């Protein structure tokens, strides 16, 4: 499931076939940290993080 915070919201992510996704090996640290803590993701925050390249 993929979400970008704009078109595909966190509440309704896009269902994707694993064969159609290319792994990049990159991890967005801020997202990983939130998920590890059990914090929720919201669309505005996710969109902002992804728009600046996850840095």
PyMOL Python script that loads the backbone (N, CA, C, O; Angstrom):
from pymol import cmd

cmd.read_pdbstr("""\
ATOM      1  N   UNK A   1       0.839  -1.159   0.000  1.00  0.00           N
ATOM      2  CA  UNK A   1       0.000   0.000   0.000  1.00  0.00           C
ATOM      3  C   UNK A   1       0.899   1.242   0.000  1.00  0.00           C
ATOM      4  O   UNK A   1       1.881   1.311   0.738  1.00  0.00           O
ATOM      5  N   UNK A   2       0.547   2.209  -0.832  1.00  0.00           N
ATOM      6  CA  UNK A   2       1.326   3.436  -0.945  1.00  0.00           C
ATOM      7  C   UNK A   2       0.453   4.648  -0.645  1.00  0.00           C
ATOM      8  O   UNK A   2      -0.722   4.689  -1.012  1.00  0.00           O
ATOM      9  N   UNK A   3       1.040   5.631   0.024  1.00  0.00           N
ATOM     10  CA  UNK A   3       0.348   6.887   0.318  1.00  0.00           C
ATOM     11  C   UNK A   3       1.326   8.025   0.067  1.00  0.00           C
ATOM     12  O   UNK A   3       2.524   7.901   0.324  1.00  0.00           O
ATOM     13  N   UNK A   4       0.795   9.145  -0.443  1.00  0.00           N
ATOM     14  CA  UNK A   4       1.646  10.311  -0.660  1.00  0.00           C
ATOM     15  C   UNK A   4       1.126  11.551   0.062  1.00  0.00           C
ATOM     16  O   UNK A   4       1.762  12.604   0.015  1.00  0.00           O
ATOM     17  N   UNK A   5      -0.023  11.437   0.730  1.00  0.00           N
ATOM     18  CA  UNK A   5      -0.569  12.563   1.470  1.00  0.00           C
ATOM     19  C   UNK A   5      -1.428  13.493   0.647  1.00  0.00           C
ATOM     20  O   UNK A   5      -2.147  14.318   1.211  1.00  0.00           O
ATOM     21  N   UNK A   6      -1.380  13.389  -0.660  1.00  0.00           N
ATOM     22  CA  UNK A   6      -2.203  14.231  -1.541  1.00  0.00           C
ATOM     23  C   UNK A   6      -3.244  13.378  -2.246  1.00  0.00           C
ATOM     24  O   UNK A   6      -4.407  13.324  -1.845  1.00  0.00           O
ATOM     25  N   UNK A   7      -2.803  12.722  -3.292  1.00  0.00           N
ATOM     26  CA  UNK A   7      -3.728  11.911  -4.090  1.00  0.00           C
ATOM     27  C   UNK A   7      -4.144  10.646  -3.353  1.00  0.00           C
ATOM     28  O   UNK A   7      -5.317  10.274  -3.362  1.00  0.00           O
ATOM     29  N   UNK A   8      -3.188   9.991  -2.722  1.00  0.00           N
ATOM     30  CA  UNK A   8      -3.462   8.773  -1.969  1.00  0.00           C
ATOM     31  C   UNK A   8      -3.261   9.069  -0.488  1.00  0.00           C
ATOM     32  O   UNK A   8      -2.136   9.097   0.012  1.00  0.00           O
ATOM     33  N   UNK A   9      -4.371   9.288   0.196  1.00  0.00           N
ATOM     34  CA  UNK A   9      -4.346   9.672   1.603  1.00  0.00           C
ATOM     35  C   UNK A   9      -3.913   8.500   2.483  1.00  0.00           C
ATOM     36  O   UNK A   9      -3.988   7.341   2.076  1.00  0.00           O
ATOM     37  N   UNK A  10      -3.466   8.819   3.676  1.00  0.00           N
ATOM     38  CA  UNK A  10      -3.028   7.801   4.626  1.00  0.00           C
ATOM     39  C   UNK A  10      -4.190   6.855   4.956  1.00  0.00           C
ATOM     40  O   UNK A  10      -3.984   5.655   5.137  1.00  0.00           O
ATOM     41  N   UNK A  11      -5.387   7.389   5.030  1.00  0.00           N
ATOM     42  CA  UNK A  11      -6.560   6.577   5.348  1.00  0.00           C
ATOM     43  C   UNK A  11      -7.005   5.671   4.212  1.00  0.00           C
ATOM     44  O   UNK A  11      -7.683   4.671   4.447  1.00  0.00           O
ATOM     45  N   UNK A  12      -6.631   6.009   2.980  1.00  0.00           N
ATOM     46  CA  UNK A  12      -6.988   5.207   1.798  1.00  0.00           C
ATOM     47  C   UNK A  12      -5.793   5.114   0.861  1.00  0.00           C
ATOM     48  O   UNK A  12      -5.795   5.720  -0.211  1.00  0.00           O
ATOM     49  N   UNK A  13      -4.767   4.355   1.259  1.00  0.00           N
ATOM     50  CA  UNK A  13      -3.574   4.256   0.407  1.00  0.00           C
ATOM     51  C   UNK A  13      -3.862   3.454  -0.863  1.00  0.00           C
ATOM     52  O   UNK A  13      -4.841   2.711  -0.935  1.00  0.00           O
ATOM     53  N   UNK A  14      -3.008   3.617  -1.843  1.00  0.00           N
ATOM     54  CA  UNK A  14      -3.136   2.921  -3.123  1.00  0.00           C
ATOM     55  C   UNK A  14      -2.631   1.491  -2.977  1.00  0.00           C
ATOM     56  O   UNK A  14      -1.504   1.263  -2.537  1.00  0.00           O
ATOM     57  N   UNK A  15      -3.463   0.543  -3.344  1.00  0.00           N
ATOM     58  CA  UNK A  15      -3.070  -0.858  -3.329  1.00  0.00           C
ATOM     59  C   UNK A  15      -2.194  -1.118  -4.550  1.00  0.00           C
ATOM     60  O   UNK A  15      -2.597  -0.833  -5.678  1.00  0.00           O
ATOM     61  N   UNK A  16      -1.015  -1.651  -4.331  1.00  0.00           N
ATOM     62  CA  UNK A  16      -0.084  -1.906  -5.420  1.00  0.00           C
ATOM     63  C   UNK A  16       0.385  -3.354  -5.389  1.00  0.00           C
ATOM     64  O   UNK A  16       0.536  -3.958  -4.327  1.00  0.00           O
ATOM     65  N   UNK A  17       0.608  -3.885  -6.566  1.00  0.00           N
ATOM     66  CA  UNK A  17       1.192  -5.213  -6.699  1.00  0.00           C
ATOM     67  C   UNK A  17       2.702  -5.068  -6.467  1.00  0.00           C
ATOM     68  O   UNK A  17       3.337  -4.188  -7.048  1.00  0.00           O
ATOM     69  N   UNK A  18       3.259  -5.909  -5.641  1.00  0.00           N
ATOM     70  CA  UNK A  18       4.685  -5.819  -5.296  1.00  0.00           C
ATOM     71  C   UNK A  18       5.554  -5.913  -6.545  1.00  0.00           C
ATOM     72  O   UNK A  18       6.635  -5.325  -6.583  1.00  0.00           O
ATOM     73  N   UNK A  19       5.113  -6.628  -7.552  1.00  0.00           N
ATOM     74  CA  UNK A  19       5.895  -6.758  -8.791  1.00  0.00           C
ATOM     75  C   UNK A  19       5.985  -5.440  -9.551  1.00  0.00           C
ATOM     76  O   UNK A  19       6.859  -5.287 -10.405  1.00  0.00           O
ATOM     77  N   UNK A  20       5.112  -4.496  -9.265  1.00  0.00           N
ATOM     78  CA  UNK A  20       5.107  -3.224  -9.974  1.00  0.00           C
ATOM     79  C   UNK A  20       5.849  -2.120  -9.236  1.00  0.00           C
ATOM     80  O   UNK A  20       5.850  -0.973  -9.682  1.00  0.00           O
ATOM     81  N   UNK A  21       6.470  -2.442  -8.131  1.00  0.00           N
ATOM     82  CA  UNK A  21       7.170  -1.453  -7.313  1.00  0.00           C
ATOM     83  C   UNK A  21       8.665  -1.758  -7.331  1.00  0.00           C
ATOM     84  O   UNK A  21       9.071  -2.898  -7.111  1.00  0.00           O
ATOM     85  N   UNK A  22       9.478  -0.743  -7.592  1.00  0.00           N
ATOM     86  CA  UNK A  22      10.928  -0.892  -7.556  1.00  0.00           C
ATOM     87  C   UNK A  22      11.436  -0.420  -6.200  1.00  0.00           C
ATOM     88  O   UNK A  22      11.192   0.718  -5.799  1.00  0.00           O
ATOM     89  N   UNK A  23      12.139  -1.297  -5.502  1.00  0.00           N
ATOM     90  CA  UNK A  23      12.728  -0.933  -4.209  1.00  0.00           C
ATOM     91  C   UNK A  23      13.929  -0.029  -4.458  1.00  0.00           C
ATOM     92  O   UNK A  23      14.770  -0.324  -5.306  1.00  0.00           O
ATOM     93  N   UNK A  24      14.007   1.066  -3.721  1.00  0.00           N
ATOM     94  CA  UNK A  24      15.123   1.996  -3.875  1.00  0.00           C
ATOM     95  C   UNK A  24      16.162   1.818  -2.773  1.00  0.00           C
ATOM     96  O   UNK A  24      17.304   2.257  -2.906  1.00  0.00           O
ATOM     97  N   UNK A  25      15.756   1.175  -1.693  1.00  0.00           N
ATOM     98  CA  UNK A  25      16.664   1.018  -0.567  1.00  0.00           C
ATOM     99  C   UNK A  25      16.742   2.257   0.303  1.00  0.00           C
ATOM    100  O   UNK A  25      17.486   2.272   1.283  1.00  0.00           O
ATOM    101  N   UNK A  26      15.993   3.292  -0.031  1.00  0.00           N
ATOM    102  CA  UNK A  26      15.986   4.525   0.746  1.00  0.00           C
ATOM    103  C   UNK A  26      14.884   4.482   1.789  1.00  0.00           C
ATOM    104  O   UNK A  26      13.802   3.948   1.548  1.00  0.00           O
ATOM    105  N   UNK A  27      15.175   5.051   2.953  1.00  0.00           N
ATOM    106  CA  UNK A  27      14.211   5.126   4.042  1.00  0.00           C
ATOM    107  C   UNK A  27      14.069   6.582   4.444  1.00  0.00           C
ATOM    108  O   UNK A  27      15.067   7.274   4.644  1.00  0.00           O
ATOM    109  N   UNK A  28      12.839   7.047   4.562  1.00  0.00           N
ATOM    110  CA  UNK A  28      12.593   8.409   5.044  1.00  0.00           C
ATOM    111  C   UNK A  28      12.609   8.313   6.574  1.00  0.00           C
ATOM    112  O   UNK A  28      11.678   7.795   7.190  1.00  0.00           O
ATOM    113  N   UNK A  29      13.673   8.817   7.160  1.00  0.00           N
ATOM    114  CA  UNK A  29      13.938   8.654   8.591  1.00  0.00           C
ATOM    115  C   UNK A  29      12.779   9.148   9.455  1.00  0.00           C
ATOM    116  O   UNK A  29      12.389   8.477  10.411  1.00  0.00           O
ATOM    117  N   UNK A  30      12.223  10.325   9.121  1.00  0.00           N
ATOM    118  CA  UNK A  30      11.142  10.881   9.932  1.00  0.00           C
ATOM    119  C   UNK A  30       9.930   9.959   9.959  1.00  0.00           C
ATOM    120  O   UNK A  30       9.302   9.789  11.004  1.00  0.00           O
ATOM    121  N   UNK A  31       9.598   9.367   8.822  1.00  0.00           N
ATOM    122  CA  UNK A  31       8.455   8.451   8.753  1.00  0.00           C
ATOM    123  C   UNK A  31       8.762   7.180   9.543  1.00  0.00           C
ATOM    124  O   UNK A  31       7.920   6.704  10.304  1.00  0.00           O
ATOM    125  N   UNK A  32       9.950   6.637   9.368  1.00  0.00           N
ATOM    126  CA  UNK A  32      10.338   5.420  10.082  1.00  0.00           C
ATOM    127  C   UNK A  32      10.301   5.635  11.595  1.00  0.00           C
ATOM    128  O   UNK A  32       9.830   4.770  12.333  1.00  0.00           O
ATOM    129  N   UNK A  33      10.792   6.780  12.057  1.00  0.00           N
ATOM    130  CA  UNK A  33      10.794   7.069  13.492  1.00  0.00           C
ATOM    131  C   UNK A  33       9.380   7.160  14.040  1.00  0.00           C
ATOM    132  O   UNK A  33       9.098   6.638  15.118  1.00  0.00           O
ATOM    133  N   UNK A  34       8.490   7.817  13.308  1.00  0.00           N
ATOM    134  CA  UNK A  34       7.093   7.925  13.758  1.00  0.00           C
ATOM    135  C   UNK A  34       6.438   6.558  13.836  1.00  0.00           C
ATOM    136  O   UNK A  34       5.723   6.261  14.793  1.00  0.00           O
ATOM    137  N   UNK A  35       6.678   5.733  12.840  1.00  0.00           N
ATOM    138  CA  UNK A  35       6.081   4.397  12.839  1.00  0.00           C
ATOM    139  C   UNK A  35       6.635   3.536  13.975  1.00  0.00           C
ATOM    140  O   UNK A  35       5.888   2.785  14.601  1.00  0.00           O
ATOM    141  N   UNK A  36       7.937   3.640  14.246  1.00  0.00           N
ATOM    142  CA  UNK A  36       8.545   2.886  15.345  1.00  0.00           C
ATOM    143  C   UNK A  36       7.969   3.289  16.694  1.00  0.00           C
ATOM    144  O   UNK A  36       7.790   2.447  17.574  1.00  0.00           O
ATOM    145  N   UNK A  37       7.675   4.584  16.859  1.00  0.00           N
ATOM    146  CA  UNK A  37       7.101   5.063  18.121  1.00  0.00           C
ATOM    147  C   UNK A  37       5.623   4.732  18.236  1.00  0.00           C
ATOM    148  O   UNK A  37       5.046   4.816  19.320  1.00  0.00           O
ATOM    149  N   UNK A  38       5.007   4.355  17.117  1.00  0.00           N
ATOM    150  CA  UNK A  38       3.581   4.062  17.127  1.00  0.00           C
ATOM    151  C   UNK A  38       2.723   5.293  16.928  1.00  0.00           C
ATOM    152  O   UNK A  38       1.508   5.246  17.123  1.00  0.00           O
ATOM    153  N   UNK A  39       3.354   6.414  16.535  1.00  0.00           N
ATOM    154  CA  UNK A  39       2.611   7.642  16.261  1.00  0.00           C
ATOM    155  C   UNK A  39       1.872   7.505  14.936  1.00  0.00           C
ATOM    156  O   UNK A  39       2.282   6.752  14.052  1.00  0.00           O
ATOM    157  N   UNK A  40       0.787   8.238  14.817  1.00  0.00           N
ATOM    158  CA  UNK A  40       0.028   8.178  13.573  1.00  0.00           C
ATOM    159  C   UNK A  40       0.624   9.131  12.542  1.00  0.00           C
ATOM    160  O   UNK A  40       1.280  10.113  12.888  1.00  0.00           O
ATOM    161  N   UNK A  41       0.389   8.826  11.291  1.00  0.00           N
ATOM    162  CA  UNK A  41       0.806   9.691  10.196  1.00  0.00           C
ATOM    163  C   UNK A  41      -0.410  10.474   9.737  1.00  0.00           C
ATOM    164  O   UNK A  41      -1.510   9.926   9.671  1.00  0.00           O
ATOM    165  N   UNK A  42      -0.228  11.737   9.421  1.00  0.00           N
ATOM    166  CA  UNK A  42      -1.329  12.503   8.847  1.00  0.00           C
ATOM    167  C   UNK A  42      -0.911  12.998   7.470  1.00  0.00           C
ATOM    168  O   UNK A  42       0.277  13.142   7.179  1.00  0.00           O
ATOM    169  N   UNK A  43      -1.895  13.254   6.638  1.00  0.00           N
ATOM    170  CA  UNK A  43      -1.651  13.567   5.236  1.00  0.00           C
ATOM    171  C   UNK A  43      -0.800  14.817   5.036  1.00  0.00           C
ATOM    172  O   UNK A  43       0.115  14.815   4.213  1.00  0.00           O
ATOM    173  N   UNK A  44      -1.087  15.872   5.771  1.00  0.00           N
ATOM    174  CA  UNK A  44      -0.330  17.108   5.618  1.00  0.00           C
ATOM    175  C   UNK A  44       1.136  16.937   5.958  1.00  0.00           C
ATOM    176  O   UNK A  44       2.011  17.416   5.238  1.00  0.00           O
ATOM    177  N   UNK A  45       1.394  16.263   7.039  1.00  0.00           N
ATOM    178  CA  UNK A  45       2.770  16.033   7.469  1.00  0.00           C
ATOM    179  C   UNK A  45       3.497  15.148   6.461  1.00  0.00           C
ATOM    180  O   UNK A  45       4.631  15.443   6.084  1.00  0.00           O
ATOM    181  N   UNK A  46       2.855  14.066   6.023  1.00  0.00           N
ATOM    182  CA  UNK A  46       3.471  13.152   5.067  1.00  0.00           C
ATOM    183  C   UNK A  46       3.764  13.867   3.751  1.00  0.00           C
ATOM    184  O   UNK A  46       4.838  13.685   3.177  1.00  0.00           O
ATOM    185  N   UNK A  47       2.840  14.661   3.274  1.00  0.00           N
ATOM    186  CA  UNK A  47       3.022  15.410   2.031  1.00  0.00           C
ATOM    187  C   UNK A  47       4.209  16.366   2.152  1.00  0.00           C
ATOM    188  O   UNK A  47       5.014  16.482   1.228  1.00  0.00           O
ATOM    189  N   UNK A  48       4.313  17.045   3.288  1.00  0.00           N
ATOM    190  CA  UNK A  48       5.420  17.979   3.507  1.00  0.00           C
ATOM    191  C   UNK A  48       6.759  17.257   3.510  1.00  0.00           C
ATOM    192  O   UNK A  48       7.707  17.709   2.869  1.00  0.00           O
ATOM    193  N   UNK A  49       6.844  16.148   4.220  1.00  0.00           N
ATOM    194  CA  UNK A  49       8.099  15.380   4.300  1.00  0.00           C
ATOM    195  C   UNK A  49       8.500  14.873   2.923  1.00  0.00           C
ATOM    196  O   UNK A  49       9.668  14.974   2.547  1.00  0.00           O
ATOM    197  N   UNK A  50       7.557  14.333   2.168  1.00  0.00           N
ATOM    198  CA  UNK A  50       7.872  13.794   0.846  1.00  0.00           C
ATOM    199  C   UNK A  50       8.204  14.885  -0.155  1.00  0.00           C
ATOM    200  O   UNK A  50       9.016  14.656  -1.051  1.00  0.00           O
ATOM    201  N   UNK A  51       7.601  16.069  -0.035  1.00  0.00           N
ATOM    202  CA  UNK A  51       7.863  17.154  -0.985  1.00  0.00           C
ATOM    203  C   UNK A  51       9.265  17.715  -0.817  1.00  0.00           C
ATOM    204  O   UNK A  51       9.835  18.234  -1.777  1.00  0.00           O
ATOM    205  N   UNK A  52       9.828  17.623   0.366  1.00  0.00           N
ATOM    206  CA  UNK A  52      11.195  18.116   0.551  1.00  0.00           C
ATOM    207  C   UNK A  52      12.228  17.001   0.414  1.00  0.00           C
ATOM    208  O   UNK A  52      13.394  17.174   0.771  1.00  0.00           O
ATOM    209  N   UNK A  53      11.797  15.885  -0.093  1.00  0.00           N
ATOM    210  CA  UNK A  53      12.732  14.801  -0.390  1.00  0.00           C
ATOM    211  C   UNK A  53      13.045  13.902   0.782  1.00  0.00           C
ATOM    212  O   UNK A  53      14.004  13.132   0.727  1.00  0.00           O
ATOM    213  N   UNK A  54      12.252  13.980   1.850  1.00  0.00           N
ATOM    214  CA  UNK A  54      12.467  13.121   3.006  1.00  0.00           C
ATOM    215  C   UNK A  54      13.665  13.490   3.840  1.00  0.00           C
ATOM    216  O   UNK A  54      14.171  12.663   4.598  1.00  0.00           O
ATOM    217  N   UNK A  55      14.130  14.721   3.715  1.00  0.00           N
ATOM    218  CA  UNK A  55      15.322  15.134   4.479  1.00  0.00           C
ATOM    219  C   UNK A  55      14.919  16.008   5.642  1.00  0.00           C
ATOM    220  O   UNK A  55      15.775  16.457   6.403  1.00  0.00           O
TER     221      UNK A  55
END
""", "prot")
cmd.dss("prot")
cmd.show_as("cartoon", "prot")
cmd.util.cbc("prot")
cmd.orient("prot")
